[in-house]
């Protein structure tokens, strides 16, 4: 297992846990961003579920690599959709979806390469 992959995966796991926790706790900063794009705040806990599942999938992926590929691919789709939703309503403010889309993509690329 490449060191670069382990670093990317651990960072992605940490972000997923942070982001899922923010959703589950209904962190106000996330709620404001959701208001800007027209996503109901009632969806916050449900949006945390795939992030928590992806974190679990990346952990399992250290032993079962195909699970890591699936988890990272799911995150790329998730954050790609978040970016599209923001751009659709012309919200060009910088949000965490952009760097974490790149982080998930990096994790996917490195997990697929191994």
C-alpha positions as semicolon CSV with decimal commas, in nm:
position;residue;x (nm);y (nm);z (nm)
1;X;0,000;0,000;0,000
2;X;0,151;0,330;-0,109
3;X;0,222;0,595;0,150
4;X;0,049;0,859;-0,065
5;X;-0,270;0,652;-0,068
6;X;-0,265;0,602;0,308
7;X;-0,221;0,976;0,365
8;X;-0,501;1,064;0,121
9;X;-0,732;0,799;0,265
10;X;-0,672;0,905;0,626
11;X;-0,734;1,272;0,537
12;X;-1,050;1,175;0,351
13;X;-1,171;0,964;0,643
14;X;-1,107;1,252;0,884
15;X;-1,295;1,497;0,663
16;X;-1,588;1,260;0,615
17;X;-1,620;1,213;0,990
18;X;-1,598;1,589;1,050
19;X;-1,848;1,669;0,775
20;X;-2,091;1,395;0,877
21;X;-2,069;1,514;1,237
22;X;-2,144;1,871;1,125
23;X;-2,448;1,743;0,939
24;X;-2,570;1,529;1,228
25;X;-2,523;1,820;1,471
26;X;-2,692;2,059;1,224
27;X;-2,400;2,301;1,235
28;X;-2,527;2,650;1,149
29;X;-2,251;2,724;0,895
30;X;-2,361;2,421;0,692
31;X;-2,725;2,523;0,728
32;X;-2,654;2,871;0,590
33;X;-2,480;2,720;0,286
34;X;-2,774;2,488;0,230
35;X;-3,014;2,782;0,253
36;X;-2,818;2,960;-0,022
37;X;-2,868;2,671;-0,263
38;X;-3,224;2,586;-0,166
39;X;-3,162;2,253;0,006
40;X;-3,390;2,206;0,308
41;X;-3,212;2,196;0,644
42;X;-3,417;1,887;0,729
43;X;-3,191;1,699;0,484
44;X;-2,878;1,766;0,692
45;X;-2,873;1,438;0,887
46;X;-2,950;1,243;0,570
47;X;-2,658;1,409;0,390
48;X;-2,431;1,299;0,675
49;X;-2,515;0,932;0,621
50;X;-2,325;0,881;0,292
51;X;-2,024;1,067;0,434
52;X;-2,018;0,843;0,742
53;X;-2,066;0,535;0,522
54;X;-1,779;0,647;0,298
55;X;-1,552;0,691;0,600
56;X;-1,637;0,337;0,711
57;X;-1,582;0,211;0,356
58;X;-1,240;0,372;0,338
59;X;-1,141;0,214;0,670
60;X;-1,259;-0,129;0,551
61;X;-1,078;-0,056;0,225
62;X;-0,741;-0,091;0,396
63;X;-0,818;-0,464;0,407
64;X;-1,059;-0,496;0,114
65;X;-0,934;-0,254;-0,155
66;X;-1,241;-0,277;-0,378
67;X;-1,447;-0,127;-0,094
68;X;-1,212;0,173;-0,082
69;X;-1,255;0,227;-0,455
70;X;-1,634;0,220;-0,419
71;X;-1,629;0,455;-0,120
72;X;-1,399;0,705;-0,292
73;X;-1,604;0,691;-0,612
74;X;-1,918;0,758;-0,412
75;X;-1,756;1,061;-0,252
76;X;-1,649;1,196;-0,592
77;X;-2,010;1,167;-0,708
78;X;-2,144;1,318;-0,384
79;X;-1,917;1,622;-0,386
80;X;-1,945;1,658;-0,763
81;X;-2,322;1,681;-0,719
82;X;-2,276;1,937;-0,441
83;X;-2,064;2,151;-0,671
84;X;-2,322;2,127;-0,949
85;X;-2,599;2,230;-0,709
86;X;-2,400;2,536;-0,598
87;X;-2,315;2,636;-0,953
88;X;-2,672;2,579;-1,069
89;X;-2,793;2,860;-0,843
90;X;-2,489;3,075;-0,926
91;X;-2,341;3,040;-0,578
92;X;-1,973;3,092;-0,648
93;X;-1,870;3,129;-0,284
94;X;-1,586;2,905;-0,177
95;X;-1,716;2,604;0,011
96;X;-1,553;2,292;0,144
97;X;-1,710;2,086;-0,134
98;X;-1,437;2,200;-0,376
99;X;-1,123;2,091;-0,188
100;X;-1,289;1,773;-0,071
101;X;-1,401;1,685;-0,422
102;X;-1,031;1,704;-0,514
103;X;-0,934;1,505;-0,204
104;X;-1,189;1,235;-0,284
105;X;-1,069;1,229;-0,645
106;X;-0,711;1,192;-0,531
107;X;-0,808;0,910;-0,298
108;X;-0,999;0,740;-0,580
109;X;-0,708;0,775;-0,821
110;X;-0,460;0,639;-0,568
111;X;-0,689;0,356;-0,460
112;X;-0,744;0,255;-0,822
113;X;-0,370;0,267;-0,896
114;X;-0,284;0,022;-0,618
